[in-house]
Amino acid sequence: MPIVHAGKAAIEDIRRRASACGYDPAYAPGRLRYGTFVSLARRYVYVETPKAACTSIKRMIAALDGVDINYTSPPYHRETRLEMFVHQRRYFDLPSLLDLDQTVRDDIFSGADRWFAFATSRNPFSRAVSVFENKIRLGEPRYRALEARYGDRGAFSSVRDAFKAFVDEVLCDPARRDLDPHFSAQSRLLMPRLIPYSRIFKLDEMDQLVEQLTAHVGVEGGADAPALPRENAGFGGSWRDYYDGEAALGVAQAYAEDFSVFGYDPQDWRGGSGSVEDPDWMRRWRAEIVERNATIDRLYDWLDAAKQG
């Protein structure tokens, strides 16, 4: 099947389709250009959801389609671990929905049975804690200012208070929430009224995802889907421990459409221990990681300055 460079016609096509489905036509082309992965040989479409197993799934489909993950070209996203280079989209050699011939794109958007379109969703309560722990408290590049406010060095006397403030000040502010796909509503990222998904799998349904993808590529004449690697695993605690009624209400209101569209219970936050207590060794470990990430961020600054100088 033909692959074409994403040009004005493709962008206008996505804008038109998005607007007809009630989505922002200015936002949709860029999101789908970065976040969609199309296997022309095996006729599947994956649409990523940050903080919902997207690292593992990208590595799985790279293995399935023989995509070499490029670890040698200069990164254009600031990553702190080699495994995260899978998110350098321009180096991931599968086309997006915008890179397809119009007839192929029409076939996919028509919901043709021969195409398997899939994505993942995650309980919004769990997803909010995951980004707080893995991006903010660890001071990943682009999140250092947030770490300074909500991390261990920040202004709050407890982790739960810091998390509650993050929910109130960032996740409940649409302008701040929509600036970062890790914070954005999953319904905004996946656009389920636009894309005719075969299925959107919940995070605890990954075995079913692999089984159904394997069945599909088998029908299409491809090899079985490889095992789903466990990448970018989160913290080991219970996400319910972070919530009280106020924080839960904030997340429920910020992601009301996600709870409705993907079938999550806005009362599911209940049942935590009521506290998040880190042992001293974990605080020391986190402080070392925060400093390491700050150093990596500075190295990127120096590299950028060297390129310009």
TIMI-637356 format. One record per residue: x, y, z of N, C-alpha, C in turn. Coordinates in steps of 0.2 Angstrom, whole numbers, padded with zeros to 4 digits, always signed. Layout:
<pts>
XYZXYZXYZ/...
</pts>
This chain:
<pts>
+0004-0006+0000+0000+0000+0000+0004+0006+0000/+0002+0012-0003+0006+0018-0004+0007+0021+0003/+0013+0024+0004+0014+0029+0010+0015+0036+0007/+0012+0041+0009+0014+0048+0006+0016+0052+0012/+0020+0057+0011+0022+0062+0016+0015+0066+0018/+0015+0067+0025+0009+0071+0027+0009+0078+0025/+0005+0080+0020+0005+0086+0018-0002+0090+0019/-0003+0095+0016-0009+0099+0017-0015+0096+0016/-0016+0091+0011-0022+0088+0010-0024+0083+0016/-0019+0080+0018-0020+0075+0024-0022+0079+0030/-0019+0085+0031-0020+0089+0037-0027+0091+0037/-0029+0094+0031-0036+0096+0030-0041+0091+0030/-0039+0085+0028-0044+0079+0029-0045+0077+0036/-0040+0077+0040-0041+0076+0047-0044+0081+0051/-0043+0088+0049-0047+0093+0052-0054+0093+0051/-0056+0091+0044-0063+0090+0042-0066+0085+0046/-0063+0079+0047-0066+0073+0050-0067+0075+0058/-0061+0078+0061-0062+0080+0068-0067+0084+0069/-0068+0090+0065-0073+0095+0067-0080+0092+0066/-0081+0087+0061-0087+0084+0061-0089+0079+0067/-0084+0077+0070-0085+0073+0076-0085+0077+0083/-0084+0083+0082-0084+0088+0088-0078+0088+0092/-0072+0087+0088-0066+0088+0091-0062+0094+0088/-0057+0096+0092-0054+0103+0090-0050+0101+0083/-0052+0104+0078-0048+0103+0071-0041+0106+0071/-0039+0110+0075-0033+0113+0076-0028+0108+0079/-0031+0104+0084-0027+0100+0088-0026+0093+0085/-0031+0090+0082-0031+0083+0080-0026+0081+0075/-0024+0085+0070-0019+0083+0065-0012+0082+0069/-0010+0086+0073-0003+0085+0077-0004+0080+0081/-0009+0079+0085-0010+0073+0089-0009+0066+0086/-0013+0066+0080-0013+0060+0077-0007+0058+0073/-0003+0064+0071+0003+0063+0067+0008+0060+0072/+0008+0062+0078+0013+0059+0083+0010+0053+0086/+0004+0052+0088+0002+0047+0092-0002+0041+0088/-0001+0040+0082-0004+0035+0078+0001+0031+0075/+0001+0024+0075+0006+0020+0072+0002+0015+0067/+0003+0014+0061-0001+0010+0056+0004+0005+0053/+0002-0001+0054+0006-0007+0050+0002-0008+0044/+0005-0006+0038+0001-0008+0032+0002-0015+0030/+0007-0018+0032+0008-0025+0031+0003-0030+0035/+0001-0028+0041-0003-0032+0045-0010-0029+0047/-0011-0023+0044-0017-0019+0044-0020-0018+0051/-0015-0015+0055-0018-0013+0062-0016-0006+0063/-0019-0002+0067-0018+0005+0069-0018+0005+0077/-0012+0007+0080-0012+0008+0087-0012+0016+0088/-0016+0018+0093-0016+0025+0095-0014+0025+0102/-0008+0029+0103-0005+0029+0110-0009+0033+0115/-0009+0031+0121-0011+0034+0127-0005+0035+0132/-0002+0041+0133+0003+0041+0138+0001+0039+0145/+0005+0036+0148+0004+0033+0155-0001+0028+0155/-0002+0024+0149-0006+0018+0149-0003+0013+0145/+0003+0011+0147+0007+0005+0144+0010+0007+0137/+0010+0014+0135+0012+0015+0128+0019+0013+0127/+0024+0014+0132+0031+0012+0130+0031+0004+0129/+0028+0000+0133+0028-0007+0131+0025-0009+0125/+0019-0006+0123+0016-0007+0117+0020-0005+0111/+0023+0001+0111+0027+0003+0106+0033-0002+0104/+0036-0004+0110+0041-0009+0109+0039-0016+0106/+0033-0018+0108+0030-0024+0106+0029-0023+0098/+0026-0018+0096+0024-0017+0089+0030-0016+0085/+0035-0013+0088+0042-0012+0084+0045-0019+0083/+0044-0024+0088+0047-0031+0087+0042-0034+0082/+0036-0033+0082+0031-0037+0077+0033-0035+0070/+0034-0028+0069+0035-0026+0062+0042-0025+0060/+0047-0027+0064+0054-0026+0062+0056-0019+0062/+0054-0015+0066+0056-0008+0067+0062-0008+0071/+0068-0005+0069+0073-0004+0073+0073+0002+0077/+0073+0002+0083+0073+0008+0087+0079+0011+0087/+0079+0018+0085+0086+0021+0084+0088+0024+0090/+0094+0021+0093+0097+0023+0099+0103+0028+0097/+0105+0029+0091+0111+0032+0089+0110+0039+0087/+0104+0041+0083+0103+0048+0081+0102+0052+0087/+0104+0059+0087+0103+0063+0092+0096+0064+0094/+0094+0063+0100+0087+0063+0102+0084+0070+0102/+0078+0071+0100+0075+0078+0100+0070+0079+0106/+0068+0073+0110+0065+0074+0116+0070+0072+0122/+0069+0075+0127+0074+0075+0133+0072+0068+0137/+0075+0063+0135+0074+0057+0139+0080+0055+0144/+0078+0052+0149+0083+0050+0154+0085+0043+0154/+0081+0038+0150+0083+0031+0150+0083+0029+0143/+0087+0024+0141+0088+0022+0134+0081+0019+0131/+0077+0016+0135+0071+0013+0133+0066+0018+0131/+0067+0024+0133+0062+0029+0132+0063+0032+0125/+0068+0030+0121+0070+0033+0115+0064+0030+0110/+0060+0025+0112+0055+0023+0108+0050+0028+0106/+0050+0034+0110+0045+0039+0109+0048+0045+0105/+0054+0044+0102+0056+0048+0097+0052+0047+0090/+0047+0050+0089+0042+0048+0084+0045+0048+0077/+0049+0053+0075+0052+0053+0069+0057+0048+0067/+0059+0044+0072+0064+0038+0071+0060+0032+0071/+0053+0032+0073+0050+0026+0073+0046+0024+0066/+0049+0020+0063+0047+0019+0055+0041+0015+0054/+0035+0018+0057+0029+0016+0055+0025+0022+0053/+0021+0022+0048+0017+0028+0046+0012+0030+0051/+0010+0036+0051+0004+0038+0055-0002+0039+0051/-0008+0040+0053-0014+0041+0049-0013+0046+0044/-0009+0051+0046-0008+0057+0041-0003+0055+0035/+0001+0050+0036+0006+0048+0031+0003+0043+0026/-0003+0042+0026-0006+0037+0021-0009+0040+0015/-0010+0036+0010-0014+0038+0004-0021+0039+0006/-0024+0043+0003-0031+0045+0005-0036+0039+0005/-0035+0034+0000-0039+0028-0001-0038+0024+0005/-0032+0023+0008-0031+0019+0014-0034+0022+0020/-0033+0029+0020-0036+0032+0026-0043+0032+0026/-0046+0032+0020-0054+0031+0020-0056+0025+0022/-0052+0019+0020-0053+0013+0022-0053+0012+0030/-0048+0015+0033-0047+0014+0040-0053+0018+0044/-0054+0024+0042-0060+0028+0045-0067+0025+0044/-0067+0021+0039-0074+0018+0037-0075+0012+0042/-0070+0010+0046-0071+0005+0051-0071-0002+0047/-0067-0003+0042-0067-0009+0038-0065-0015+0043/-0068-0020+0042-0067-0026+0046-0059-0028+0046/-0056-0027+0040-0050-0030+0039-0044-0026+0043/-0046-0020+0046-0042-0016+0050-0043-0017+0057/-0038-0018+0061-0038-0019+0069-0036-0012+0072/-0040-0008+0074-0038-0002+0077-0039-0002+0085/-0034-0001+0088-0034-0002+0096-0030+0003+0099/-0032+0004+0106-0029+0009+0110-0030+0006+0117/-0027+0009+0122-0028+0008+0129-0030+0013+0133/-0034+0012+0138-0036+0017+0143-0034+0015+0150/-0034+0020+0155-0032+0018+0162-0036+0022+0166/-0038+0019+0172-0042+0022+0177-0039+0029+0178/-0043+0035+0177-0040+0041+0178-0037+0043+0185/-0039+0040+0190-0036+0040+0197-0029+0037+0197/-0029+0032+0194-0022+0028+0194-0017+0032+0190/-0020+0035+0184-0015+0038+0179-0013+0045+0182/-0017+0048+0186-0015+0054+0189-0009+0053+0194/-0010+0048+0198-0004+0046+0203+0002+0044+0199/+0001+0040+0194+0007+0038+0190+0011+0044+0187/+0008+0049+0184+0012+0054+0181+0015+0059+0187/+0011+0059+0193+0014+0063+0198+0020+0059+0201/+0020+0053+0202+0026+0049+0204+0032+0049+0199/+0030+0047+0193+0035+0045+0188+0038+0051+0184/+0034+0057+0184+0037+0062+0180+0039+0068+0185/+0034+0069+0190+0035+0076+0194+0039+0074+0200/+0038+0069+0204+0042+0068+0210+0049+0066+0208/+0050+0063+0202+0057+0062+0200+0060+0067+0196/+0057+0073+0195+0060+0079+0192+0062+0077+0185/+0058+0073+0181+0060+0072+0174+0061+0079+0170/+0065+0079+0165+0066+0085+0161+0059+0087+0158/+0058+0094+0158+0052+0097+0157+0047+0097+0163/+0049+0094+0169+0045+0093+0175+0049+0096+0181/+0054+0099+0180+0058+0101+0185+0055+0106+0189/+0052+0111+0186+0048+0116+0190+0043+0114+0194/+0039+0109+0191+0034+0105+0195+0037+0101+0201/+0042+0098+0200+0046+0095+0205+0048+0099+0211/+0050+0105+0209+0052+0110+0214+0046+0112+0218/+0040+0112+0216+0034+0114+0220+0031+0108+0223/+0030+0102+0220+0026+0097+0222+0031+0091+0225/+0037+0091+0223+0042+0086+0225+0044+0086+0233/+0048+0082+0234+0051+0081+0241+0054+0088+0244/+0056+0092+0239+0059+0098+0241+0054+0104+0241/+0048+0102+0240+0043+0108+0238+0040+0110+0245/+0034+0114+0244+0031+0118+0249+0026+0114+0254/+0026+0107+0252+0020+0104+0256+0023+0099+0261/+0019+0098+0266+0022+0094+0272+0021+0087+0271/+0017+0085+0266+0016+0078+0265+0015+0076+0258/+0016+0070+0256+0015+0068+0249+0008+0069+0247/+0003+0067+0251-0004+0068+0249-0006+0075+0248/-0003+0080+0253-0005+0087+0252-0002+0089+0245/+0004+0087+0244+0007+0089+0237+0003+0087+0231/+0001+0081+0232-0003+0078+0226-0010+0081+0226/-0013+0083+0231-0019+0087+0231-0018+0093+0228/-0013+0097+0229-0012+0103+0226-0010+0103+0219/-0007+0097+0217-0006+0096+0210-0012+0095+0206/-0017+0091+0209-0023+0090+0206-0027+0097+0205/-0027+0101+0210-0031+0107+0210-0028+0112+0206/-0021+0113+0206-0018+0118+0202-0016+0117+0195/-0015+0110+0193-0013+0108+0187-0019+0104+0183/-0021+0099+0186-0025+0094+0182-0032+0097+0182/-0034+0102+0186-0041+0105+0186-0041+0111+0182/-0035+0113+0180-0034+0119+0175-0034+0117+0168/-0039+0118+0164-0039+0115+0157-0033+0118+0153/-0031+0124+0154-0026+0127+0150-0019+0123+0152/-0018+0122+0158-0012+0118+0160-0012+0110+0158/-0018+0108+0159-0019+0101+0158-0018+0099+0151/-0021+0103+0146-0020+0101+0139-0014+0103+0136/-0009+0106+0140-0003+0107+0137+0002+0101+0137/+0000+0096+0140+0004+0090+0141+0000+0084+0140/+0002+0080+0135-0002+0074+0134-0002+0069+0140/+0003+0069+0144+0003+0065+0150-0003+0067+0155/-0005+0074+0155-0010+0076+0159-0017+0076+0155/-0017+0076+0149-0023+0077+0145-0028+0071+0146/-0034+0073+0145-0039+0068+0146-0038+0063+0140/-0039+0056+0142-0039+0051+0137-0044+0052+0131/-0049+0054+0133-0054+0055+0127-0052+0060+0122/-0048+0065+0125-0045+0070+0120-0040+0067+0116/-0036+0063+0119-0030+0060+0115-0032+0055+0110/-0037+0051+0112-0039+0045+0108-0045+0046+0103/-0049+0052+0104-0054+0054+0100-0059+0048+0097/-0062+0045+0102-0066+0039+0100-0072+0040+0096/-0074+0046+0095-0080+0047+0090-0077+0048+0083/-0070+0049+0083-0067+0050+0076-0064+0043+0073/-0061+0039+0078-0057+0033+0076-0062+0027+0077/-0063+0023+0072-0068+0017+0073-0064+0012+0076/-0063+0012+0083-0059+0007+0086-0062+0000+0086/-0058-0005+0085-0060-0012+0086-0061-0013+0093/-0056-0010+0097-0057-0011+0105-0052-0006+0108/-0054-0003+0113-0050+0001+0118-0049-0003+0124/-0043-0006+0125-0042-0011+0131-0040-0007+0137/-0043-0009+0143-0041-0006+0149-0034-0009+0151/-0031-0005+0155-0024-0007+0157-0024-0014+0160/-0029-0017+0163-0029-0023+0166-0031-0029+0161/-0031-0027+0155-0033-0031+0149-0028-0032+0144/-0022-0031+0146-0016-0032+0141-0015-0039+0138/-0017-0044+0142-0017-0051+0140-0022-0052+0134/-0028-0049+0135-0033-0049+0129-0030-0045+0123/-0027-0039+0124-0024-0035+0119-0019-0040+0115/-0015-0043+0118-0010-0047+0114-0013-0053+0111/-0018-0056+0114-0022-0062+0111-0026-0059+0104/-0029-0053+0105-0033-0051+0099-0028-0049+0094/-0023-0045+0095-0018-0043+0090-0015-0049+0087/-0013-0054+0091-0010-0060+0088-0015-0064+0083/-0022-0064+0085-0027-0067+0081-0028-0063+0074/-0027-0056+0075-0028-0052+0069-0022-0053+0064/-0016-0053+0067-0010-0053+0062-0010-0060+0060/-0012-0065+0063-0012-0072+0060-0017-0072+0054/-0023-0069+0055-0027-0069+0049-0024-0065+0043/-0020-0060+0045-0017-0056+0040-0010-0059+0037/-0009-0065+0040-0003-0068+0037+0004-0067+0040/+0004-0063+0046+0010-0061+0049+0011-0066+0055/+0017-0064+0058+0019-0068+0064+0015-0067+0070/+0015-0071+0075+0012-0069+0081+0015-0063+0084/+0010-0059+0088+0013-0054+0091+0018-0056+0097/+0023-0053+0098+0028-0055+0103+0025-0053+0110/+0028-0056+0115+0026-0054+0122+0027-0047+0123/+0022-0045+0127+0022-0037+0129+0027-0036+0134/+0032-0032+0133+0037-0031+0138+0035-0026+0143/+0037-0027+0149+0035-0023+0155+0041-0017+0155/+0039-0011+0152+0043-0006+0152+0041+0000+0156/+0045+0005+0158+0043+0011+0161+0038+0009+0167/+0039+0004+0171+0035+0002+0176+0034+0007+0181/+0029+0008+0184+0028+0013+0189+0030+0011+0196/+0028+0016+0201+0030+0014+0208+0026+0008+0211/+0028+0006+0216+0025+0000+0219+0019+0001+0224/+0018+0007+0226+0013+0008+0231+0006+0008+0228/+0001+0009+0232-0006+0009+0230-0009+0016+0228/-0011+0017+0222-0013+0024+0220-0019+0026+0225/-0023+0022+0228-0029+0024+0232-0026+0028+0238/-0020+0026+0240-0018+0030+0246-0017+0037+0246/-0016+0040+0239-0015+0047+0238-0021+0051+0239/-0027+0048+0239-0033+0051+0238-0037+0053+0245/-0040+0059+0245-0045+0060+0250-0051+0063+0246/-0057+0064+0249-0062+0066+0245-0061+0072+0240/-0057+0077+0243-0056+0083+0239-0052+0082+0232/-0046+0078+0233-0042+0076+0227-0046+0072+0223/-0050+0067+0225-0054+0063+0221-0059+0067+0217/-0063+0072+0220-0067+0076+0217-0064+0080+0211/-0058+0082+0212-0055+0086+0207-0053+0082+0201/-0051+0076+0202-0049+0071+0197-0056+0069+0193/-0061+0068+0197-0067+0066+0194-0070+0071+0189/-0069+0077+0192-0072+0083+0188-0067+0084+0182/-0061+0084+0183-0056+0085+0177-0057+0080+0171/-0058+0074+0173-0058+0069+0168-0065+0065+0168/-0070+0069+0169-0077+0067+0169-0079+0063+0162/-0077+0065+0157-0078+0062+0150-0074+0055+0150/-0068+0055+0153-0065+0048+0153-0068+0043+0157/-0071+0045+0163-0075+0040+0167-0081+0038+0164/-0084+0042+0160-0090+0040+0156-0089+0036+0150/-0084+0038+0146-0083+0035+0140-0079+0028+0141/-0075+0028+0145-0071+0022+0146-0073+0017+0152/-0079+0019+0155-0082+0015+0160-0078+0014+0166/-0076+0019+0169-0073+0019+0176-0077+0022+0181/-0077+0020+0187-0081+0022+0192-0078+0028+0196/-0081+0034+0196-0079+0039+0200-0079+0039+0207/-0081+0033+0210-0081+0032+0217-0075+0027+0219/-0071+0025+0214-0066+0019+0214-0060+0021+0218/-0060+0028+0220-0054+0030+0224-0054+0028+0231/-0060+0026+0233-0060+0024+0241-0057+0017+0242/-0054+0017+0248-0051+0010+0250-0044+0011+0252/-0041+0017+0251-0034+0018+0253-0032+0018+0260/-0026+0018+0262-0024+0018+0269-0025+0025+0272/-0025+0030+0268-0026+0037+0271-0019+0040+0272/-0014+0037+0270-0007+0040+0271-0002+0038+0265/+0003+0042+0264+0008+0039+0259+0014+0041+0263/+0017+0036+0266+0023+0036+0270+0029+0033+0266/+0034+0037+0265+0040+0035+0261+0046+0033+0267/+0049+0027+0266+0054+0026+0271+0060+0031+0269/+0065+0031+0274+0071+0036+0273+0075+0034+0266/+0075+0027+0265+0079+0025+0260+0076+0027+0253/+0070+0027+0253+0066+0029+0247+0067+0037+0245/+0067+0041+0251+0068+0048+0250+0075+0049+0247/+0080+0045+0250+0087+0046+0248+0087+0044+0241/+0084+0038+0239+0084+0036+0232+0081+0041+0227/+0076+0044+0229+0072+0049+0225+0076+0055+0224/+0080+0057+0229+0084+0063+0229+0090+0062+0224/+0092+0056+0224+0098+0055+0219+0095+0055+0212/+0089+0052+0211+0086+0052+0204+0085+0059+0202/+0082+0063+0206+0080+0070+0205+0087+0074+0203/+0092+0073+0206+0098+0076+0205+0101+0073+0198/+0101+0067+0197+0103+0064+0191+0099+0067+0185/+0092+0067+0186+0088+0070+0180+0090+0077+0179/+0091+0081+0184+0093+0088+0183+0100+0088+0179/+0104+0084+0181+0111+0084+0177+0110+0082+0170/+0106+0077+0168+0104+0075+0162+0101+0081+0158/+0096+0085+0161+0093+0090+0158+0098+0096+0156/+0103+0097+0161+0108+0102+0160+0113+0100+0154/+0114+0093+0153+0118+0091+0148+0115+0092+0141/+0108+0091+0141+0104+0093+0135+0105+0100+0133/+0105+0105+0138+0105+0112+0137+0112+0113+0134/+0117+0110+0137+0124+0111+0134+0125+0109+0127/+0122+0103+0125+0122+0101+0119+0118+0105+0114/+0112+0108+0116+0109+0113+0112+0113+0119+0111/+0116+0121+0116+0120+0127+0115+0126+0126+0111/+0129+0120+0111+0135+0119+0107+0132+0118+0099/+0126+0116+0098+0124+0116+0091+0123+0123+0088/+0120+0127+0093+0119+0134+0090+0125+0138+0090/+0131+0136+0094+0137+0140+0094+0142+0138+0089/
</pts>
